[in-house]
Amino acid sequence: MYLFTQIHEIIFHGNGGYDYNTIYNMPIWLRNFTFNKLKEHYQPKEDDDVVEKSKQAMRTAQTDGTVPKVQVPTYVTKASKKKAPQK
């Protein structure tokens, strides 16, 4: 599972620079290196986005005195109450 997840991540975040066969047949040390470099590149970017959204929400709450509210979904899902047919 880890191997295929790693291959997927390299192909997905490689922006079209890699194909499945190239990554699958790549030496393990090189695949691990490539995976870690892509992870280093994208990880700080994701962390910065989360921090910036949090700061923006705090600024909004401080300036207008309100607390940002969570949007409630407009749909509700319930389990079916049908009973299984008896044989």
N, C-alpha and C positions, 0 to 999 in steps of 0.2 A: 504494500500500500504506500509506504514512504517513497519508494522509487517512482511510482507513477505520479504521486503528488508532486515530487520534485521536478519531474519531467514537465508536468503541466504548468507549474509555476514559471519555469524557465521559458517555455514556449509562449505563455500568455504575457509575461512581463518583458519578454525580449522584443516586443513590438515587431514581430514578423522577421526577426533576424535569425531565428532557429526553426528547424522543422523536427518532427518527432524522431525520424531515423537518425539524424545527426546527433541529437541529445542522447538517445538510447544507446548508440554505439560509441559515444564519447568515453574516454577513460574516466574511471570513477573519480580520481583526484581532480581532474579538470571539470567534471560535472559539479562536484561539490564546491570547487572554487567559484565557478560561474554562478551557482545558486546563491552562495554567500554574498558575492558582490552585488547581485541584483537585490537581495534582501537588504543589504546595507543602504543601497541607493533609494529604495522605496520606503523603508521603515521610518526614517526621520520625516519624510514628507507626510506620511499618514499621521504621525504623532503631532506634527505642526498643525495639520488641519483640525484635529480634535481639540488641541489647546486653543486655537484661534476661535473656533465656534463657541467654546466655553467662555472665553474672554468676552466675545461679542454678546453673549446672553447676559453675562454679569453687567456689562456696560448698559444694556437696555434696561435691566432691572434697576440699576442705580439712577439712571436719568429720569425715568418716568414713574418710579416707585412701584412698578408691577413686577410680578414674578412670571417668567415665561411659562405658558401652560402647555401641557402635552395634548396633542390632537388625538381625540378618540376616533377609532375607525368608524366609518359609516355603515359597516356591515357587521352582522353577528352570525357566527356559525354555531350550530348545535348538532349534537349527535342525533342520529335517527332513532326514533323510539319504536321502530318496527321490530316485532319479535321474529325470531327465526322460525321458518315453517317447521311444524312438527311432523314427524314421519310415522 
